Amino acid sequence: MDMSGEGAAVLQRLEDALAVAEAEYLVKEARDVRLIIAQIHILQKNIDEALKSYEQLTKEDPKDFRPYLCSETTSIFGMIVNHK
């Protein structure tokens, strides 16, 4: 994605979608978009930013397993990337 220069444009579209969801009080949809944004951060190797997002999402809804799962896989990915 970043190799083709689309990373910033994708993030901007997602931020726009998040703003719409939040303005319309679409809580589930806003949460889903925030998860996708965090995944884009991983693809861009912004591991710390992704982990911060997952931590915030976990605090907001401890019953949602997705941020826990993503956080753990991101931590593992970060260890692999840093090990090389």
N, C-alpha and C positions, 0 to 999 in steps of 0.2 A: 504494500500500500504506500509506504513512504518513498519507496524507490520511484514510483510514478508521480510523486508529488501530490498525492490525493489525501494524505493524512490530515492536514489542517482543514481541508474542505469537508471531510467526513466528520471531524469533530465539531465543526461549525454547524453542520446540518443537525447533528445530534443535540447540540446545545440549543438550537432553535426548537427542535421537537420537545426537549425538556421544558423549555419556557412555556410552550403551548400547553403541555400536559399540566404543569403547575398552575398556570393561569386558569385552567378549566377544572382544577381540583381533581384531576385524574391521578389519584395517588398510586395505584398499581402500575399504571402506564409510566408515570414519572420514575418510579423505582426501577422498572424494567430498562428504561433508557439509561439511567445512571449505571446499571450493571453493564450495559453495552459500552458505555463510555469508558468504564474501568477496563474492560477487555481490550478496547482500542489502545489504551495506555500500555497494556502488556505488549501488544504487537509493536508498539513504538519503543519498547524496552524502558518505559517509565514505571519501573516496578514499584518504587516508593509511592508514587501517585496512585497507582492502582490499589495498593494495600491500604492507603488512607481511605480511599473510597469504600472499600469492602468493610473496613472497621466501622465507618460511620453508618453504613447500611445495616451492619450487625447490631449496632446500638439502637437503631430506630425500630428494628423488628427482629428480635432474637429468635422468633419461631421460623423465620425464613432460612432454609438451609443453604440457599445458593451463595450468599456472601462467604459463609464458612468454607464451603467447597472451593470456591474460586480463590479465596485467600490462601488456602493450603496448597493448591496447585500452583499458584503464583509464587509462593515462597519456594517451592521446589524448583520451578523454572528459574527463579532468581539465583538459586544456588548453582544450577547447571550453567547458566550464562556467566556467572562470576568465576566459576571453576576453570573455564576454558582459557 
